Amino acid sequence: MTLTADRPVHSRGVPAPQATTADAPDPGTLLDVPGTSEDLGTAPAPIIPEPVFGAADRTRGLVVGLLLTLVAAATRLWNLSHPTDQGTPVFDEKHYVPQAWQILSGANWIEDNPAYGLVVHPPVAKWLLAAGEWMFGYGPVGWRIMPAIAGIAIVVMVYRVVRRLTRSTLIGAIAGVFAICDSVLFVQSRMGMLDILQTVFIVAAFTALIADRDQVRARIDKVYREGRIHDSVYGPRYGFRWYRFTAGIMLGLTCGTKWSGIYYVIAFGVLAVALDVATRKAYHVRRPWRGTLVRDVLPAGMSLAVLPVLIYLACFIPWFNSETSVYRYEVGNAIGTGGPFSWVPGAWRSLWYYESGILEFHAGLTNAAGNHHPWESKPWTWPMSLRPMLYAIDNGPDHCGAGECVRAQMLIGSPALWWPAVPMLLWALWRLVTRRDWAHGTVLVGYLAGILPWFTSIDRQMYFFYATALAPFLVMGLALCCGDLLRSAAARVRPRHAPDGPATVRTERRTLAILVVSVYIALVIANFVWLWPILTASPISPEQWHNQIWLPSWG
């Protein structure tokens, strides 16, 4: 599996762009047509990106993708009915599983049981949980089948997007293996909670944006090679961008799962505009920033800002249609009929009242207000998983002979993957600043969108499962680091005319790089196998349980 880079090259043998009167005396825009630059003494041709828009080995890519999918399915679906709390949901499943069942068993596809009082999250993920319960009934498999499918889909998308980022099936496969072995993605894929379902939408939006970047580059590359790049100082129009439209839909579903999706709407919107600017600059558009402003910003805003809002509001159609929805008829009760907003329809005013109540609820979940939890954690502990979460535990006699056993399930980041998080982030930042490495830059945006906003409200109650959305970008970043190491060693080996001595040194470097990456992959797999008992609540002895707890903050 060869490693290729999205590196710039000179365009040769391509018709020169047609120059307008305003453009004429600019030799730097002439293409390096054989016999032109050398004979007339013009400047060398401008550098443009290599016309490679994805890994070329499609058959191999498909085979590797299928293998990763099968392994991901085997791990996510194995013994999915365990653990339970004496047949009932565990941890926060106790909130969302009954709500999903009420959605399914009710008439309006909305949680309208007055006993709930206030439903604090939008309904999209609970619809998915309800779909699983419809297929498999109100039991552990029914609660967890949709999160398991989401977990499998995340593995596949991580593989595909890193393959596209690096143009390498090998590095994509490494990312897929990391995603399979990441213990946070694994545990959350086997729980009837909302976070993994939100994460699958986030990764889908990111995957669509990267595919859009490649599709747009293919379009502008065609324009450039046809000599039409300077028809306008703003560059070409791209036409409708279905991938970006898809990303907007996924962001809307992200917000329709949890409000924290708004962070990704903002981050991915900025990322999309930055990628558009970089594309126009790469193909020497005369006014790349203004061209992006004129050609791209409004369509991007419609797809990545307006569309998510519309989809979020559409999620509440069942709420509007139900006569028993929570806070559906508050005008005339909690809300006065007059005032400056009396012209707004009562249903919309009631929805605003409902949403403001949710905001007030979340704003009140602070340590200062006396809200504390033994497994609470703050965002600075998330990158290295310093304070994991205990989801279920059963201390008592079990099938371990005469002694006692421990059945415990923890949400914990695999040290082999999570402890290198900070060095990975620093390396990504270094590559972005010094090399303008777009692959590292995009992954860095995805990771930071999932953690930086939480630092603005440190007093709020927070838990490690909020970091679920970090996991895909963590494994992507680590896979990119492995790719940098392998590519750097391969670049040193490339010259074959070198003397025997230096060639031997280069070969040794390549061998060492392959060895380091291979050992690290083996370490990741071994760490996953070691943690397996406490990720699946398998019975282990108390001694084994203590051996699993490496840090005091884990207990």
C-alpha positions, 0 to 999 in steps of 0.5 A: 500500500503506497503512501501518496501526498497531496503535494504541489506540482508544476502543471505541464502540457496544459493550455495557458489560461486566456488572458483578459486585457486587465490580466495580460502582462502577468507572466507568472500566470502562464503555464509551463507549456513545452517550448514556451517558458524557455524560448521566451524567457518567461517565469516558471509555471505556477505550482498547483496541487497534484490532481489526486482526489482520494486513494487510487487503489479502490479494490484494495480499499473496498476489501480493507473496508469490508474486513474492518466492518466485519471486525467492528460488527463482531466486537460491537454486537457480541453479548450486547444484552450484558450488562443490565441492572437485574434486567433493567437499564444501567446508568443514564440508559435509565433516562433515555430508554424509557423515553424512547419506549414512550415515544414508540408506544405513544401516538405522537412520536414525542415524549408527552408523559407528564411525569417527565416534567421536562425532557432536556434533550431533543428527540432525534437520538431517542427516535433511533433508540425507539426504532431499535426497541421496535425491532427487538422489543423492550430489552437490552438488545432493543435498547442498544442495537442502534448505538451498536450500528452507529459504532460500526458506522463510525469505524467505517467512516473513520477509515474512509475519511483518513484514507481520503485525507492521506490518499493511503489505504494503509493509513486509513486502515490504521485509523480503522483499527484504532477506532475498533480498539478505542475503548470509549467508542466501544463502550458507548456503542454498547449503551442505550445513550445519546452520545454515540448517536450524536457522534455518528452524525458529527463524524458523518458531517466531517466526512462529507466536508472532506469529500466536498473538499476533494470534489470542489478541487476536482472541479476547479482543477478541470477549470484550470486545465481548460484555461478558464481559471482567470475568466473571473478574478473571483475564480469559478462557481462550483455549482450545487455541492451535495456533499456540503448539503449532506454535511448540513443535514448531519449537523442538523441531526447533531443539534437534534440529538444534543444542543452541544451540536451547535459547537460543530455547526460553528467549527465546521462552518469556519472550516468549510470557508477556510478550505474554500479559501485554500482551494482558490489560493492553491489554483491561483485565483486572483482574489481568493478571499474575495472570491470565497466571500462572493462565491462560497460564503452565502451557499456555505451559510445556507447549507451549514447554518440555516439548514441545521436550524431548519432540521432542528426545528423540524425535529419538533413537528411531533411536539407541535402536533401533539395535544399533550406535549410538555409545555405545548400550551403555555400561552395564557398560563405561564406566558401572558397573552400580551406583550411585545411578542404577542404577534408570535403564534402561541405554539412558537412562544410555547416552544421558546418557553420550553427551550428556555426552560431547558437552558435554565435547567442546564445552567443550574447544574453547577457545583456552586448550586450544590450539584456534585457527582462522585464520577464528575470530571472536568474537560482538562482531564478528558484528553488523557481519560484521567477521570473515567466513569463507572457505568455498572458494578456487581460485587458478589459470588459469580461463576469464578469458582468458590471466590467472589467476582467483580462484574464492572463496566467502565467508560475509560479511554485506552491509555495506549490511545488517550495518553498520547493525546496532548503530543498528538495535538501539539504535533498537529498544531505544528504541522498546521502552522509550519507546513500548512498541513490541511489534514492535520488542521481539519482533524484538529478543528474537529477535536477542539470543537468537542472540548474547548467550549466546555472550558467556558463553563467550568462550574457546570457538572460534566462527565467523561462521556461528554468526551465521546465526540473526541474519540474519532478525531483522536484516532484520526490524529494518531493515524496521521502521526503514524502516516507522517512517520512512515512517509518521512522514512519512505521519502528518505529511501526514495533516491536509488542512485545514492552510495551504498552507505547512505542508502543503507542508512535510509533503509534502516530508517524506513525499517525502524519507522515500520517497526515503531508503527507496528509495535504501536499498533500491537500495543493498542490492540493489546491494551484493548484486549487487556481492558476487555473485562472492564469494558464488557462487565465480564466476571473477574477476580478482585485481584484482576479488578485491582490490576485494571485500575492503574491510576488512583483517579480511576477508582 
